[in-house]
């Protein structure tokens, strides 16, 4: 059955070759690539992990501002909630 199908395809291909006559052959490059800018290359290196960003703070932009309210301060609190009591509280 495969030989019969292959013969039919060959016959059909020959028929189509006779019907289609190209007057002139054209050759062109299918692969066209847009030129990359320096920024494109940098972002590509960032996404691939070749270049990694780092943030360094020198606190040069730290500015003190006067406020009209008094500082309330901060007070540390401690809270303890064991797992068995927290789970049973929601199950009821």
N, C-alpha and C positions, 0 to 999 in steps of 0.2 A: 504494500500500500504506500510506503514511503517513496519507492521508486516511481510509482505512478504520479504522485504529487510533485516530485522533483521534475519529472518529464513535462508535466503541464506548466510548471513555473518557467522552465527553460524555453518552451514554445511561446509562452506569453511574453517573456522578455525579448525574444527575437522579433515578435510581431511589433512590440512597442518601439524597438530600435529602428525598424523600418519606417514606422509612422513619424517618429520624432527625428528630425534632421536638424542639428544645430549648425548654424552657419559659422559661428565664431566661438572659440573657447575662451572663457574668462578665468583668470586666476587671481585670487585675492586672499589676503590674510584673514582668517576667521578670528584669530585671537588678537584683539585690540585692547590695549591696557592704557588707562588714563594715567598721565604722569602724576606721581605722588609729591605732595609738598613736604616740607620739613615737619610741619605740624602733623600730617597724616602718619609719617614714619614714627614720630614720637608717641602718638596715641596707640599705634600698633604695638610698639615696644611696651607701653604701659599695660595694655590688655593681655599681652603674652607673659608678662612677669619679668621681662629682661630688665626693665627700669622700674624702680619702686620709689614712691613718693615718701617724703618725710617732712614733718611739720616741726619747726623749731620756734619756740616762743622766747623772745628776749625781754618781754614786758616793756618795750619802748613805748608802746601805745597806751600804757596804763595811766589813766588820768584820775586824780582825786577830785571829787565834786562835793560841794557843801550841800547838806540836806536841811530841810526845815523841821524835820521830825527827829525825835530822840531815838537813839539806838536801843531797841528793846532787848537785845542780847539773844543768846541761844542757850538752851538747857538740854542736856542729853537725857533721854528716857530709855528705860529698858523694859521690854515686854517679852513674856515667855508664854508660848502656846504649844504644849506637847501635841504630837501627831495624833495620839489616840483620842484626845478630847476635841480636837478640831474636826476630825472626821465624823465623830459621833454626833456632834452638834448639827451638822448638815443632814444627817440621815433621819433625824426625827421628824 
